[in-house]
Amino acid sequence: MIFYPYDLESYQATRGLWEPYDQLVPGPIACTTAEIIDLIKTGSFDAGSIEAFSRTWNTYSAGHSSRDLVQYLREQDEKKGRMYG
């Protein structure tokens, strides 16, 4: 995972973060396209950090969120008597 927070300063000024961004994200932070390319080429990633981040932030995700949402919406429409092809 590479993080490209192009609007980080603006976001921090208007909304804020509960901890420093560089301590929150599990991967390298890039501020330019050149940095993204360099990070991809060097492959500097820490799989352990990414797995820990995923366990924390994706606790309830089984990898099918979009499908589950569409299924839920269709079920709600069916309950209301609407049908879509």
PDB file with SEQRES, HELIX, SHEET and CRYST1 records, atoms N, CA, C and O in Angstrom:
SEQRES   1 A   85  MET ILE PHE TYR PRO TYR ASP LEU GLU SER TYR GLN ALA          
SEQRES   2 A   85  THR ARG GLY LEU TRP GLU PRO TYR ASP GLN LEU VAL PRO          
SEQRES   3 A   85  GLY PRO ILE ALA CYS THR THR ALA GLU ILE ILE ASP LEU          
SEQRES   4 A   85  ILE LYS THR GLY SER PHE ASP ALA GLY SER ILE GLU ALA          
SEQRES   5 A   85  PHE SER ARG THR TRP ASN THR TYR SER ALA GLY HIS SER          
SEQRES   6 A   85  SER ARG ASP LEU VAL GLN TYR LEU ARG GLU GLN ASP GLU          
SEQRES   7 A   85  LYS LYS GLY ARG MET TYR GLY                                  
HELIX    1 AA1 LEU A    8  THR A   14  1                                   7    
HELIX    2 AA2 TYR A   21  LEU A   24  1                                   4    
HELIX    3 AA3 THR A   33  THR A   42  1                                  10    
HELIX    4 AA4 ALA A   47  TRP A   57  1                                  11    
HELIX    5 AA5 SER A   65  LYS A   79  1                                  15    
CRYST1    1.000    1.000    1.000  90.00  90.00  90.00 P 1           1          
ATOM      1  N   MET A   1       0.845  -1.172   0.000  1.00  0.00           N  
ATOM      2  CA  MET A   1       0.000   0.000   0.000  1.00  0.00           C  
ATOM      3  C   MET A   1       0.896   1.243   0.000  1.00  0.00           C  
ATOM      4  O   MET A   1       1.825   1.366   0.798  1.00  0.00           O  
ATOM      5  N   ILE A   2       0.595   2.123  -0.888  1.00  0.00           N  
ATOM      6  CA  ILE A   2       1.270   3.423  -0.923  1.00  0.00           C  
ATOM      7  C   ILE A   2       0.187   4.468  -0.665  1.00  0.00           C  
ATOM      8  O   ILE A   2      -0.892   4.416  -1.256  1.00  0.00           O  
ATOM      9  N   PHE A   3       0.477   5.385   0.192  1.00  0.00           N  
ATOM     10  CA  PHE A   3      -0.496   6.423   0.528  1.00  0.00           C  
ATOM     11  C   PHE A   3      -0.093   7.733  -0.124  1.00  0.00           C  
ATOM     12  O   PHE A   3       1.041   8.192   0.014  1.00  0.00           O  
ATOM     13  N   TYR A   4      -1.041   8.324  -0.837  1.00  0.00           N  
ATOM     14  CA  TYR A   4      -0.826   9.561  -1.582  1.00  0.00           C  
ATOM     15  C   TYR A   4      -1.827  10.607  -1.086  1.00  0.00           C  
ATOM     16  O   TYR A   4      -2.839  10.860  -1.739  1.00  0.00           O  
ATOM     17  N   PRO A   5      -1.545  11.206   0.057  1.00  0.00           N  
ATOM     18  CA  PRO A   5      -2.480  12.173   0.646  1.00  0.00           C  
ATOM     19  C   PRO A   5      -2.274  13.587   0.094  1.00  0.00           C  
ATOM     20  O   PRO A   5      -1.806  14.482   0.797  1.00  0.00           O  
ATOM     21  N   TYR A   6      -2.632  13.765  -1.175  1.00  0.00           N  
ATOM     22  CA  TYR A   6      -2.414  15.043  -1.844  1.00  0.00           C  
ATOM     23  C   TYR A   6      -3.087  16.210  -1.124  1.00  0.00           C  
ATOM     24  O   TYR A   6      -2.655  17.354  -1.267  1.00  0.00           O  
ATOM     25  N   ASP A   7      -4.135  15.934  -0.356  1.00  0.00           N  
ATOM     26  CA  ASP A   7      -4.872  16.995   0.336  1.00  0.00           C  
ATOM     27  C   ASP A   7      -4.696  16.934   1.855  1.00  0.00           C  
ATOM     28  O   ASP A   7      -5.545  17.431   2.595  1.00  0.00           O  
ATOM     29  N   LEU A   8      -3.614  16.335   2.319  1.00  0.00           N  
ATOM     30  CA  LEU A   8      -3.424  16.113   3.748  1.00  0.00           C  
ATOM     31  C   LEU A   8      -3.443  17.408   4.553  1.00  0.00           C  
ATOM     32  O   LEU A   8      -4.115  17.480   5.583  1.00  0.00           O  
ATOM     33  N   GLU A   9      -2.724  18.423   4.106  1.00  0.00           N  
ATOM     34  CA  GLU A   9      -2.686  19.686   4.867  1.00  0.00           C  
ATOM     35  C   GLU A   9      -4.075  20.297   4.987  1.00  0.00           C  
ATOM     36  O   GLU A   9      -4.463  20.755   6.062  1.00  0.00           O  
ATOM     37  N   SER A  10      -4.815  20.306   3.902  1.00  0.00           N  
ATOM     38  CA  SER A  10      -6.168  20.861   3.911  1.00  0.00           C  
ATOM     39  C   SER A  10      -7.081  20.038   4.817  1.00  0.00           C  
ATOM     40  O   SER A  10      -7.871  20.592   5.582  1.00  0.00           O  
ATOM     41  N   TYR A  11      -6.968  18.724   4.728  1.00  0.00           N  
ATOM     42  CA  TYR A  11      -7.799  17.832   5.545  1.00  0.00           C  
ATOM     43  C   TYR A  11      -7.499  18.039   7.028  1.00  0.00           C  
ATOM     44  O   TYR A  11      -8.418  18.132   7.842  1.00  0.00           O  
ATOM     45  N   GLN A  12      -6.231  18.111   7.373  1.00  0.00           N  
ATOM     46  CA  GLN A  12      -5.856  18.318   8.774  1.00  0.00           C  
ATOM     47  C   GLN A  12      -6.370  19.657   9.288  1.00  0.00           C  
ATOM     48  O   GLN A  12      -6.802  19.761  10.436  1.00  0.00           O  
ATOM     49  N   ALA A  13      -6.323  20.673   8.445  1.00  0.00           N  
ATOM     50  CA  ALA A  13      -6.765  22.004   8.859  1.00  0.00           C  
ATOM     51  C   ALA A  13      -8.279  22.072   9.049  1.00  0.00           C  
ATOM     52  O   ALA A  13      -8.763  22.789   9.925  1.00  0.00           O  
ATOM     53  N   THR A  14      -9.032  21.325   8.225  1.00  0.00           N  
ATOM     54  CA  THR A  14     -10.488  21.433   8.295  1.00  0.00           C  
ATOM     55  C   THR A  14     -11.154  20.338   9.114  1.00  0.00           C  
ATOM     56  O   THR A  14     -12.163  20.589   9.773  1.00  0.00           O  
ATOM     57  N   ARG A  15     -10.607  19.130   9.083  1.00  0.00           N  
ATOM     58  CA  ARG A  15     -11.248  18.012   9.779  1.00  0.00           C  
ATOM     59  C   ARG A  15     -10.394  17.453  10.899  1.00  0.00           C  
ATOM     60  O   ARG A  15     -10.910  17.107  11.962  1.00  0.00           O  
ATOM     61  N   GLY A  16      -9.101  17.362  10.671  1.00  0.00           N  
ATOM     62  CA  GLY A  16      -8.188  16.856  11.679  1.00  0.00           C  
ATOM     63  C   GLY A  16      -8.086  15.335  11.687  1.00  0.00           C  
ATOM     64  O   GLY A  16      -8.915  14.638  11.101  1.00  0.00           O  
ATOM     65  N   LEU A  17      -7.072  14.843  12.351  1.00  0.00           N  
ATOM     66  CA  LEU A  17      -6.834  13.415  12.516  1.00  0.00           C  
ATOM     67  C   LEU A  17      -6.595  13.136  13.985  1.00  0.00           C  
ATOM     68  O   LEU A  17      -6.146  14.021  14.713  1.00  0.00           O  
ATOM     69  N   TRP A  18      -6.887  11.922  14.441  1.00  0.00           N  
ATOM     70  CA  TRP A  18      -6.734  11.610  15.860  1.00  0.00           C  
ATOM     71  C   TRP A  18      -5.324  11.193  16.227  1.00  0.00           C  
ATOM     72  O   TRP A  18      -4.994  11.078  17.407  1.00  0.00           O  
ATOM     73  N   GLU A  19      -4.489  10.966  15.221  1.00  0.00           N  
ATOM     74  CA  GLU A  19      -3.080  10.698  15.478  1.00  0.00           C  
ATOM     75  C   GLU A  19      -2.298  11.122  14.245  1.00  0.00           C  
ATOM     76  O   GLU A  19      -2.888  11.290  13.178  1.00  0.00           O  
ATOM     77  N   PRO A  20      -0.999  11.299  14.362  1.00  0.00           N  
ATOM     78  CA  PRO A  20      -0.215  11.725  13.199  1.00  0.00           C  
ATOM     79  C   PRO A  20      -0.387  10.750  12.027  1.00  0.00           C  
ATOM     80  O   PRO A  20      -0.324   9.533  12.204  1.00  0.00           O  
ATOM     81  N   TYR A  21      -0.602  11.295  10.849  1.00  0.00           N  
ATOM     82  CA  TYR A  21      -0.891  10.495   9.660  1.00  0.00           C  
ATOM     83  C   TYR A  21       0.186   9.451   9.398  1.00  0.00           C  
ATOM     84  O   TYR A  21      -0.121   8.309   9.055  1.00  0.00           O  
ATOM     85  N   ASP A  22       1.434   9.836   9.556  1.00  0.00           N  
ATOM     86  CA  ASP A  22       2.512   8.892   9.263  1.00  0.00           C  
ATOM     87  C   ASP A  22       2.549   7.721  10.241  1.00  0.00           C  
ATOM     88  O   ASP A  22       3.164   6.696   9.948  1.00  0.00           O  
ATOM     89  N   GLN A  23       1.904   7.857  11.393  1.00  0.00           N  
ATOM     90  CA  GLN A  23       1.822   6.756  12.350  1.00  0.00           C  
ATOM     91  C   GLN A  23       0.548   5.931  12.149  1.00  0.00           C  
ATOM     92  O   GLN A  23       0.450   4.803  12.633  1.00  0.00           O  
ATOM     93  N   LEU A  24      -0.411   6.490  11.443  1.00  0.00           N  
ATOM     94  CA  LEU A  24      -1.695   5.827  11.215  1.00  0.00           C  
ATOM     95  C   LEU A  24      -1.638   4.842  10.050  1.00  0.00           C  
ATOM     96  O   LEU A  24      -2.185   3.743  10.141  1.00  0.00           O  
ATOM     97  N   VAL A  25      -0.991   5.222   8.973  1.00  0.00           N  
ATOM     98  CA  VAL A  25      -0.990   4.392   7.765  1.00  0.00           C  
ATOM     99  C   VAL A  25       0.131   3.356   7.798  1.00  0.00           C  
ATOM    100  O   VAL A  25       1.204   3.616   8.341  1.00  0.00           O  
ATOM    101  N   PRO A  26      -0.121   2.168   7.211  1.00  0.00           N  
ATOM    102  CA  PRO A  26       0.849   1.077   7.287  1.00  0.00           C  
ATOM    103  C   PRO A  26       1.856   1.019   6.153  1.00  0.00           C  
ATOM    104  O   PRO A  26       2.609   0.052   6.038  1.00  0.00           O  
ATOM    105  N   GLY A  27       1.875   2.033   5.325  1.00  0.00           N  
ATOM    106  CA  GLY A  27       2.797   1.987   4.196  1.00  0.00           C  
ATOM    107  C   GLY A  27       3.465   3.316   3.989  1.00  0.00           C  
ATOM    108  O   GLY A  27       3.203   4.279   4.710  1.00  0.00           O  
ATOM    109  N   PRO A  28       4.330   3.366   3.003  1.00  0.00           N  
ATOM    110  CA  PRO A  28       5.037   4.616   2.723  1.00  0.00           C  
ATOM    111  C   PRO A  28       4.074   5.693   2.214  1.00  0.00           C  
ATOM    112  O   PRO A  28       3.052   5.396   1.597  1.00  0.00           O  
ATOM    113  N   ILE A  29       4.427   6.938   2.488  1.00  0.00           N  
ATOM    114  CA  ILE A  29       3.635   8.088   2.057  1.00  0.00           C  
ATOM    115  C   ILE A  29       4.377   8.764   0.913  1.00  0.00           C  
ATOM    116  O   ILE A  29       5.567   9.061   1.021  1.00  0.00           O  
ATOM    117  N   ALA A  30       3.672   9.003  -0.170  1.00  0.00           N  
ATOM    118  CA  ALA A  30       4.250   9.674  -1.330  1.00  0.00           C  
ATOM    119  C   ALA A  30       3.546  11.006  -1.531  1.00  0.00           C  
ATOM    120  O   ALA A  30       2.328  11.111  -1.382  1.00  0.00           O  
ATOM    121  N   CYS A  31       4.320  12.007  -1.868  1.00  0.00           N  
ATOM    122  CA  CYS A  31       3.740  13.337  -2.092  1.00  0.00           C  
ATOM    123  C   CYS A  31       3.773  13.741  -3.560  1.00  0.00           C  
ATOM    124  O   CYS A  31       3.183  14.751  -3.943  1.00  0.00           O  
ATOM    125  N   THR A  32       4.465  12.952  -4.382  1.00  0.00           N  
ATOM    126  CA  THR A  32       4.545  13.245  -5.809  1.00  0.00           C  
ATOM    127  C   THR A  32       4.420  11.945  -6.599  1.00  0.00           C  
ATOM    128  O   THR A  32       4.584  10.851  -6.059  1.00  0.00           O  
ATOM    129  N   THR A  33       4.128  12.090  -7.876  1.00  0.00           N  
ATOM    130  CA  THR A  33       4.051  10.923  -8.747  1.00  0.00           C  
ATOM    131  C   THR A  33       5.409  10.232  -8.826  1.00  0.00           C  
ATOM    132  O   THR A  33       5.483   9.004  -8.854  1.00  0.00           O  
ATOM    133  N   ALA A  34       6.473  11.013  -8.863  1.00  0.00           N  
ATOM    134  CA  ALA A  34       7.822  10.435  -8.920  1.00  0.00           C  
ATOM    135  C   ALA A  34       8.095   9.563  -7.687  1.00  0.00           C  
ATOM    136  O   ALA A  34       8.716   8.506  -7.801  1.00  0.00           O  
ATOM    137  N   GLU A  35       7.639   9.997  -6.525  1.00  0.00           N  
ATOM    138  CA  GLU A  35       7.824   9.203  -5.316  1.00  0.00           C  
ATOM    139  C   GLU A  35       7.026   7.902  -5.386  1.00  0.00           C  
ATOM    140  O   GLU A  35       7.497   6.860  -4.931  1.00  0.00           O  
ATOM    141  N   ILE A  36       5.834   7.958  -5.947  1.00  0.00           N  
ATOM    142  CA  ILE A  36       5.026   6.744  -6.100  1.00  0.00           C  
ATOM    143  C   ILE A  36       5.758   5.747  -6.993  1.00  0.00           C  
ATOM    144  O   ILE A  36       5.859   4.565  -6.662  1.00  0.00           O  
ATOM    145  N   ILE A  37       6.260   6.221  -8.110  1.00  0.00           N  
ATOM    146  CA  ILE A  37       6.986   5.357  -9.048  1.00  0.00           C  
ATOM    147  C   ILE A  37       8.202   4.748  -8.371  1.00  0.00           C  
ATOM    148  O   ILE A  37       8.454   3.551  -8.509  1.00  0.00           O  
ATOM    149  N   ASP A  38       8.948   5.549  -7.650  1.00  0.00           N  
ATOM    150  CA  ASP A  38      10.143   5.049  -6.959  1.00  0.00           C  
ATOM    151  C   ASP A  38       9.782   3.989  -5.926  1.00  0.00           C  
ATOM    152  O   ASP A  38      10.471   2.976  -5.809  1.00  0.00           O  
ATOM    153  N   LEU A  39       8.702   4.215  -5.176  1.00  0.00           N  
ATOM    154  CA  LEU A  39       8.273   3.241  -4.168  1.00  0.00           C  
ATOM    155  C   LEU A  39       7.848   1.921  -4.811  1.00  0.00           C  
ATOM    156  O   LEU A  39       8.122   0.849  -4.272  1.00  0.00           O  
ATOM    157  N   ILE A  40       7.187   2.000  -5.951  1.00  0.00           N  
ATOM    158  CA  ILE A  40       6.795   0.782  -6.659  1.00  0.00           C  
ATOM    159  C   ILE A  40       8.036   0.033  -7.144  1.00  0.00           C  
ATOM    160  O   ILE A  40       8.122  -1.189  -7.023  1.00  0.00           O  
ATOM    161  N   LYS A  41       8.984   0.773  -7.690  1.00  0.00           N  
ATOM    162  CA  LYS A  41      10.200   0.137  -8.211  1.00  0.00           C  
ATOM    163  C   LYS A  41      11.033  -0.504  -7.114  1.00  0.00           C  
ATOM    164  O   LYS A  41      11.596  -1.580  -7.311  1.00  0.00           O  
ATOM    165  N   THR A  42      11.117   0.145  -5.962  1.00  0.00           N  
ATOM    166  CA  THR A  42      11.957  -0.394  -4.886  1.00  0.00           C  
ATOM    167  C   THR A  42      11.227  -1.439  -4.051  1.00  0.00           C  
ATOM    168  O   THR A  42      11.863  -2.226  -3.349  1.00  0.00           O  
ATOM    169  N   GLY A  43       9.911  -1.452  -4.120  1.00  0.00           N  
ATOM    170  CA  GLY A  43       9.132  -2.448  -3.391  1.00  0.00           C  
ATOM    171  C   GLY A  43       9.323  -2.386  -1.889  1.00  0.00           C  
ATOM    172  O   GLY A  43       9.371  -3.419  -1.220  1.00  0.00           O  
ATOM    173  N   SER A  44       9.433  -1.164  -1.350  1.00  0.00           N  
ATOM    174  CA  SER A  44       9.637  -1.023   0.095  1.00  0.00           C  
ATOM    175  C   SER A  44       8.307  -1.056   0.838  1.00  0.00           C  
ATOM    176  O   SER A  44       7.724  -0.016   1.146  1.00  0.00           O  
ATOM    177  N   PHE A  45       7.839  -2.273   1.119  1.00  0.00           N  
ATOM    178  CA  PHE A  45       6.575  -2.445   1.816  1.00  0.00           C  
ATOM    179  C   PHE A  45       6.766  -3.395   2.984  1.00  0.00           C  
ATOM    180  O   PHE A  45       7.589  -4.310   2.931  1.00  0.00           O  
ATOM    181  N   ASP A  46       6.004  -3.170   4.030  1.00  0.00           N  
ATOM    182  CA  ASP A  46       6.067  -4.030   5.209  1.00  0.00           C  
ATOM    183  C   ASP A  46       4.742  -4.780   5.306  1.00  0.00           C  
ATOM    184  O   ASP A  46       3.746  -4.236   5.783  1.00  0.00           O  
ATOM    185  N   ALA A  47       4.736  -6.039   4.851  1.00  0.00           N  
ATOM    186  CA  ALA A  47       3.513  -6.835   4.816  1.00  0.00           C  
ATOM    187  C   ALA A  47       2.892  -6.986   6.201  1.00  0.00           C  
ATOM    188  O   ALA A  47       1.667  -7.014   6.321  1.00  0.00           O  
ATOM    189  N   GLY A  48       3.703  -7.083   7.236  1.00  0.00           N  
ATOM    190  CA  GLY A  48       3.178  -7.221   8.601  1.00  0.00           C  
ATOM    191  C   GLY A  48       2.371  -6.015   9.023  1.00  0.00           C  
ATOM    192  O   GLY A  48       1.318  -6.157   9.644  1.00  0.00           O  
ATOM    193  N   SER A  49       2.850  -4.836   8.695  1.00  0.00           N  
ATOM    194  CA  SER A  49       2.118  -3.606   9.033  1.00  0.00           C  
ATOM    195  C   SER A  49       0.796  -3.526   8.280  1.00  0.00           C  
ATOM    196  O   SER A  49      -0.219  -3.096   8.828  1.00  0.00           O  
ATOM    197  N   ILE A  50       0.821  -3.943   7.030  1.00  0.00           N  
ATOM    198  CA  ILE A  50      -0.398  -3.912   6.217  1.00  0.00           C  
ATOM    199  C   ILE A  50      -1.430  -4.894   6.774  1.00  0.00           C  
ATOM    200  O   ILE A  50      -2.615  -4.571   6.846  1.00  0.00           O  
ATOM    201  N   GLU A  51      -0.991  -6.077   7.162  1.00  0.00           N  
ATOM    202  CA  GLU A  51      -1.908  -7.069   7.728  1.00  0.00           C  
ATOM    203  C   GLU A  51      -2.517  -6.572   9.043  1.00  0.00           C  
ATOM    204  O   GLU A  51      -3.712  -6.754   9.280  1.00  0.00           O  
ATOM    205  N   ALA A  52      -1.704  -5.950   9.891  1.00  0.00           N  
ATOM    206  CA  ALA A  52      -2.214  -5.417  11.162  1.00  0.00           C  
ATOM    207  C   ALA A  52      -3.226  -4.299  10.904  1.00  0.00           C  
ATOM    208  O   ALA A  52      -4.265  -4.235  11.561  1.00  0.00           O  
ATOM    209  N   PHE A  53      -2.925  -3.430   9.958  1.00  0.00           N  
ATOM    210  CA  PHE A  53      -3.830  -2.341   9.578  1.00  0.00           C  
ATOM    211  C   PHE A  53      -5.156  -2.912   9.085  1.00  0.00           C  
ATOM    212  O   PHE A  53      -6.225  -2.428   9.459  1.00  0.00           O  
ATOM    213  N   SER A  54      -5.082  -3.932   8.255  1.00  0.00           N  
ATOM    214  CA  SER A  54      -6.281  -4.551   7.712  1.00  0.00           C  
ATOM    215  C   SER A  54      -7.122  -5.186   8.818  1.00  0.00           C  
ATOM    216  O   SER A  54      -8.347  -5.069   8.802  1.00  0.00           O  
ATOM    217  N   ARG A  55      -6.494  -5.844   9.757  1.00  0.00           N  
ATOM    218  CA  ARG A  55      -7.243  -6.451  10.865  1.00  0.00           C  
ATOM    219  C   ARG A  55      -7.971  -5.382  11.681  1.00  0.00           C  
ATOM    220  O   ARG A  55      -9.094  -5.601  12.137  1.00  0.00           O  
ATOM    221  N   THR A  56      -7.333  -4.237  11.860  1.00  0.00           N  
ATOM    222  CA  THR A  56      -7.935  -3.153  12.636  1.00  0.00           C  
ATOM    223  C   THR A  56      -9.069  -2.473  11.886  1.00  0.00           C  
ATOM    224  O   THR A  56     -10.143  -2.258  12.447  1.00  0.00           O  
ATOM    225  N   TRP A  57      -8.839  -2.132  10.621  1.00  0.00           N  
ATOM    226  CA  TRP A  57      -9.779  -1.299   9.885  1.00  0.00           C  
ATOM    227  C   TRP A  57     -10.761  -2.079   9.009  1.00  0.00           C  
ATOM    228  O   TRP A  57     -11.721  -1.495   8.507  1.00  0.00           O  
ATOM    229  N   ASN A  58     -10.550  -3.357   8.817  1.00  0.00           N  
ATOM    230  CA  ASN A  58     -11.447  -4.149   7.969  1.00  0.00           C  
ATOM    231  C   ASN A  58     -12.041  -5.325   8.735  1.00  0.00           C  
ATOM    232  O   ASN A  58     -12.305  -6.381   8.160  1.00  0.00           O  
ATOM    233  N   THR A  59     -12.245  -5.139  10.011  1.00  0.00           N  
ATOM    234  CA  THR A  59     -12.752  -6.201  10.873  1.00  0.00           C  
ATOM    235  C   THR A  59     -14.016  -6.844  10.325  1.00  0.00           C  
ATOM    236  O   THR A  59     -14.162  -8.066  10.374  1.00  0.00           O  
ATOM    237  N   TYR A  60     -14.920  -6.045   9.810  1.00  0.00           N  
ATOM    238  CA  TYR A  60     -16.206  -6.562   9.372  1.00  0.00           C  
ATOM    239  C   TYR A  60     -16.302  -6.750   7.865  1.00  0.00           C  
ATOM    240  O   TYR A  60     -17.384  -7.028   7.348  1.00  0.00           O  
ATOM    241  N   SER A  61     -15.217  -6.608   7.170  1.00  0.00           N  
ATOM    242  CA  SER A  61     -15.225  -6.749   5.720  1.00  0.00           C  
ATOM    243  C   SER A  61     -14.776  -8.144   5.319  1.00  0.00           C  
ATOM    244  O   SER A  61     -13.725  -8.622   5.745  1.00  0.00           O  
ATOM    245  N   ALA A  62     -15.592  -8.788   4.493  1.00  0.00           N  
ATOM    246  CA  ALA A  62     -15.247 -10.116   3.998  1.00  0.00           C  
ATOM    247  C   ALA A  62     -14.838 -10.057   2.531  1.00  0.00           C  
ATOM    248  O   ALA A  62     -14.658 -11.090   1.886  1.00  0.00           O  
ATOM    249  N   GLY A  63     -14.694  -8.839   2.012  1.00  0.00           N  
ATOM    250  CA  GLY A  63     -14.272  -8.685   0.630  1.00  0.00           C  
ATOM    251  C   GLY A  63     -15.403  -8.668  -0.385  1.00  0.00           C  
ATOM    252  O   GLY A  63     -15.156  -8.766  -1.587  1.00  0.00           O  
ATOM    253  N   HIS A  64     -16.630  -8.545   0.079  1.00  0.00           N  
ATOM    254  CA  HIS A  64     -17.779  -8.577  -0.829  1.00  0.00           C  
ATOM    255  C   HIS A  64     -18.733  -7.414  -0.557  1.00  0.00           C  
ATOM    256  O   HIS A  64     -19.944  -7.551  -0.737  1.00  0.00           O  
ATOM    257  N   SER A  65     -18.204  -6.292  -0.132  1.00  0.00           N  
ATOM    258  CA  SER A  65     -19.056  -5.180   0.291  1.00  0.00           C  
ATOM    259  C   SER A  65     -19.971  -4.666  -0.808  1.00  0.00           C  
ATOM    260  O   SER A  65     -21.153  -4.434  -0.558  1.00  0.00           O  
ATOM    261  N   SER A  66     -19.457  -4.483  -2.013  1.00  0.00           N  
ATOM    262  CA  SER A  66     -20.291  -3.963  -3.105  1.00  0.00           C  
ATOM    263  C   SER A  66     -21.406  -4.934  -3.441  1.00  0.00           C  
ATOM    264  O   SER A  66     -22.559  -4.533  -3.596  1.00  0.00           O  
ATOM    265  N   ARG A  67     -21.066  -6.212  -3.555  1.00  0.00           N  
ATOM    266  CA  ARG A  67     -22.074  -7.228  -3.854  1.00  0.00           C  
ATOM    267  C   ARG A  67     -23.143  -7.268  -2.763  1.00  0.00           C  
ATOM    268  O   ARG A  67     -24.336  -7.328  -3.058  1.00  0.00           O  
ATOM    269  N   ASP A  68     -22.713  -7.235  -1.514  1.00  0.00           N  
ATOM    270  CA  ASP A  68     -23.649  -7.294  -0.397  1.00  0.00           C  
ATOM    271  C   ASP A  68     -24.568  -6.081  -0.365  1.00  0.00           C  
ATOM    272  O   ASP A  68     -25.753  -6.203  -0.053  1.00  0.00           O  
ATOM    273  N   LEU A  69     -24.025  -4.910  -0.687  1.00  0.00           N  
ATOM    274  CA  LEU A  69     -24.853  -3.703  -0.719  1.00  0.00           C  
ATOM    275  C   LEU A  69     -25.907  -3.794  -1.809  1.00  0.00           C  
ATOM    276  O   LEU A  69     -27.072  -3.477  -1.567  1.00  0.00           O  
ATOM    277  N   VAL A  70     -25.520  -4.220  -3.005  1.00  0.00           N  
ATOM    278  CA  VAL A  70     -26.485  -4.352  -4.104  1.00  0.00           C  
ATOM    279  C   VAL A  70     -27.558  -5.373  -3.737  1.00  0.00           C  
ATOM    280  O   VAL A  70     -28.743  -5.146  -3.981  1.00  0.00           O  
ATOM    281  N   GLN A  71     -27.149  -6.486  -3.156  1.00  0.00           N  
ATOM    282  CA  GLN A  71     -28.104  -7.510  -2.747  1.00  0.00           C  
ATOM    283  C   GLN A  71     -29.083  -6.947  -1.713  1.00  0.00           C  
ATOM    284  O   GLN A  71     -30.285  -7.193  -1.804  1.00  0.00           O  
ATOM    285  N   TYR A  72     -28.588  -6.210  -0.753  1.00  0.00           N  
ATOM    286  CA  TYR A  72     -29.448  -5.608   0.275  1.00  0.00           C  
ATOM    287  C   TYR A  72     -30.451  -4.642  -0.362  1.00  0.00           C  
ATOM    288  O   TYR A  72     -31.639  -4.675  -0.042  1.00  0.00           O  
ATOM    289  N   LEU A  73     -29.967  -3.783  -1.266  1.00  0.00           N  
ATOM    290  CA  LEU A  73     -30.854  -2.807  -1.900  1.00  0.00           C  
ATOM    291  C   LEU A  73     -31.936  -3.505  -2.717  1.00  0.00           C  
ATOM    292  O   LEU A  73     -33.093  -3.086  -2.705  1.00  0.00           O  
ATOM    293  N   ARG A  74     -31.563  -4.562  -3.424  1.00  0.00           N  
ATOM    294  CA  ARG A  74     -32.563  -5.315  -4.196  1.00  0.00           C  
ATOM    295  C   ARG A  74     -33.602  -5.945  -3.268  1.00  0.00           C  
ATOM    296  O   ARG A  74     -34.798  -5.921  -3.560  1.00  0.00           O  
ATOM    297  N   GLU A  75     -33.148  -6.501  -2.168  1.00  0.00           N  
ATOM    298  CA  GLU A  75     -34.081  -7.101  -1.209  1.00  0.00           C  
ATOM    299  C   GLU A  75     -35.051  -6.062  -0.666  1.00  0.00           C  
ATOM    300  O   GLU A  75     -36.237  -6.344  -0.490  1.00  0.00           O  
ATOM    301  N   GLN A  76     -34.544  -4.856  -0.401  1.00  0.00           N  
ATOM    302  CA  GLN A  76     -35.420  -3.797   0.100  1.00  0.00           C  
ATOM    303  C   GLN A  76     -36.454  -3.407  -0.953  1.00  0.00           C  
ATOM    304  O   GLN A  76     -37.619  -3.173  -0.630  1.00  0.00           O  
ATOM    305  N   ASP A  77     -36.023  -3.339  -2.214  1.00  0.00           N  
ATOM    306  CA  ASP A  77     -36.966  -3.026  -3.292  1.00  0.00           C  
ATOM    307  C   ASP A  77     -38.004  -4.128  -3.450  1.00  0.00           C  
ATOM    308  O   ASP A  77     -39.179  -3.845  -3.685  1.00  0.00           O  
ATOM    309  N   GLU A  78     -37.582  -5.376  -3.325  1.00  0.00           N  
ATOM    310  CA  GLU A  78     -38.529  -6.480  -3.449  1.00  0.00           C  
ATOM    311  C   GLU A  78     -39.575  -6.420  -2.350  1.00  0.00           C  
ATOM    312  O   GLU A  78     -40.745  -6.724  -2.583  1.00  0.00           O  
ATOM    313  N   LYS A  79     -39.161  -6.033  -1.162  1.00  0.00           N  
ATOM    314  CA  LYS A  79     -40.105  -5.895  -0.048  1.00  0.00           C  
ATOM    315  C   LYS A  79     -41.136  -4.812  -0.338  1.00  0.00           C  
ATOM    316  O   LYS A  79     -42.275  -4.883   0.123  1.00  0.00           O  
ATOM    317  N   LYS A  80     -40.721  -3.809  -1.108  1.00  0.00           N  
ATOM    318  CA  LYS A  80     -41.623  -2.715  -1.460  1.00  0.00           C  
ATOM    319  C   LYS A  80     -42.388  -3.013  -2.747  1.00  0.00           C  
ATOM    320  O   LYS A  80     -43.196  -2.198  -3.191  1.00  0.00           O  
ATOM    321  N   GLY A  81     -42.135  -4.180  -3.348  1.00  0.00           N  
ATOM    322  CA  GLY A  81     -42.859  -4.566  -4.552  1.00  0.00           C  
ATOM    323  C   GLY A  81     -42.242  -4.067  -5.830  1.00  0.00           C  
ATOM    324  O   GLY A  81     -42.880  -4.142  -6.880  1.00  0.00           O  
ATOM    325  N   ARG A  82     -41.023  -3.558  -5.789  1.00  0.00           N  
ATOM    326  CA  ARG A  82     -40.355  -3.093  -7.013  1.00  0.00           C  
ATOM    327  C   ARG A  82     -39.421  -4.190  -7.496  1.00  0.00           C  
ATOM    328  O   ARG A  82     -38.807  -4.899  -6.699  1.00  0.00           O  
ATOM    329  N   MET A  83     -39.326  -4.317  -8.787  1.00  0.00           N  
ATOM    330  CA  MET A  83     -38.408  -5.313  -9.370  1.00  0.00           C  
ATOM    331  C   MET A  83     -37.571  -4.623 -10.446  1.00  0.00           C  
ATOM    332  O   MET A  83     -38.088  -3.835 -11.239  1.00  0.00           O  
ATOM    333  N   TYR A  84     -36.305  -4.921 -10.462  1.00  0.00           N  
ATOM    334  CA  TYR A  84     -35.404  -4.386 -11.474  1.00  0.00           C  
ATOM    335  C   TYR A  84     -34.699  -5.544 -12.149  1.00  0.00           C  
ATOM    336  O   TYR A  84     -34.397  -6.552 -11.510  1.00  0.00           O  
ATOM    337  N   GLY A  85     -34.434  -5.403 -13.449  1.00  0.00           N  
ATOM    338  CA  GLY A  85     -33.779  -6.464 -14.235  1.00  0.00           C  
ATOM    339  C   GLY A  85     -32.337  -6.429 -14.019  1.00  0.00           C  
ATOM    340  O   GLY A  85     -31.607  -7.239 -14.590  1.00  0.00           O  
TER     341      GLY A  85                                                      
END                                                                             
